[in-house]
Each structure stands twice: as structure tokens, then as C-alpha cells.
């Protein structure tokens, strides 16, 4: 969410939602920021990869590791000039007594 806020101009929009799909909880974070170039997109989860002058390149890398540790997945769609959408899928906890 911090990356999204930093990528947007004043008046931009950040949408956050959560839905259930099959046995997964899906968290969607979408922004109207600058988007991510197709050349950069394959590298955004690499440790120490950043396009920011003051960035460490660890935020998305750590987020990816945490999601994977919980048997989840992250999908990213982005278009330069149109924004970015992250979909985080995590398995839902089993119902009690199931």
C-alpha cells in the first residue's frame, strides 16, 4: 500500500478489497499510479531491486516471502500510466469442527 501511495499523483485512487474464491481469501490492492514497466515487472520481488532513490528493495521481496510461507501466492498486473493491481491469495483457515 505504501508503494501504491508513493506511485500516485494527488487525487489518485487506492482500492483495497477482500473476497473468497474457492478455499482462498483474495486480497486485492489496486492503484491509479504510474504503473510498472514490462521490463521491471519480472524483477519486483527480487531482493534489493528498487527504482527509488531512497528504497531498499526489500518491501516486496519480504511480502512475497511471507505470503509464500503461508502457502499463498501474489499475482501482479500493471500497465505504465494506468496503475497496478496486486492479488494476494491465501488459504482460508479450516472451519472449526471440519
N, C-alpha and C positions, 0 to 999 in steps of 0.2 A: 504494500500500500504506500509505503514511503517512496519507493521508486516511481510509482504512478503519480503521486502528488508532485514530485520533483520534475516529472516529464511534461506536466501540463502547464498551459498558459493560464493566467487568471480567467475565471469563468469556465474552466474545464469541468468535466464530469467524471466522477468516480462511482461506479456501481458495484455493490457487493451483494451477492445472493448465495443462498444455500438451498439445495434440493436433494431429494433422494432418487437415485437411479439404481434399480435392482437392489443389491445389498451394499451399495456405496453411498456415502454422503459426498456431494459435489459442491465445492465452494468455488464460486466464480467471482473474479475480480477483473473488472473492465474499466479502462480509462480512455479518455479522448486526447491523450498526449501525442508526442511526436512519433511514436511507433519505433520499432526496431528494424534495422535494415536486414535484408535477407542474408547478407554476408556475416552479420554479427549474431543472428539468431541461433546458429548451431553452437555458439560458444558461451551463451549467457549463464549456464550453470557450471562452467569451468572455474575452479578456484583461482582467485586473483585476477580474473578477467573483469575489466571495467572500462567504461568510456568516460567516466567522470574524473575530473582533475583531482578531486579530494576523496575518491572512492577507494575502498579496499578490495572490492571484487569478491567479498565473502558472503554478502547477504543472500543472493540467490543460490549460491553453492550450498550454504548451510541449510537453507529452506528445503532444497532438493533432498539433501541427506536426511533431514528429519522426516519428510514425507515418505521417503523410501524405507526408512527404519520402521515406519508404521504400516508397511505393506501397501502404500499408496502410490499415486502417480501424479505428475504435473504435465499438463498439455498447454502449449502456448500458441496463440495466433496473433500475428501482428502485421500491420501494413504501415509503411512510412507515411506520416502525415495524417493517419486515421486512428491511431491508438493501438492498444494491446489488450488482449484478454488472456488471463491465466485461469485454467480449470484445475483445481486440486481435487483428486478423488481419493477418498479414504474409506476403508471398510467400516461399516457401521458395527457397533457393538452388538453382540447377540442379545436377544430379548431374554430377560430372566425366565428361567424355567424351560427354555428351549433346548 
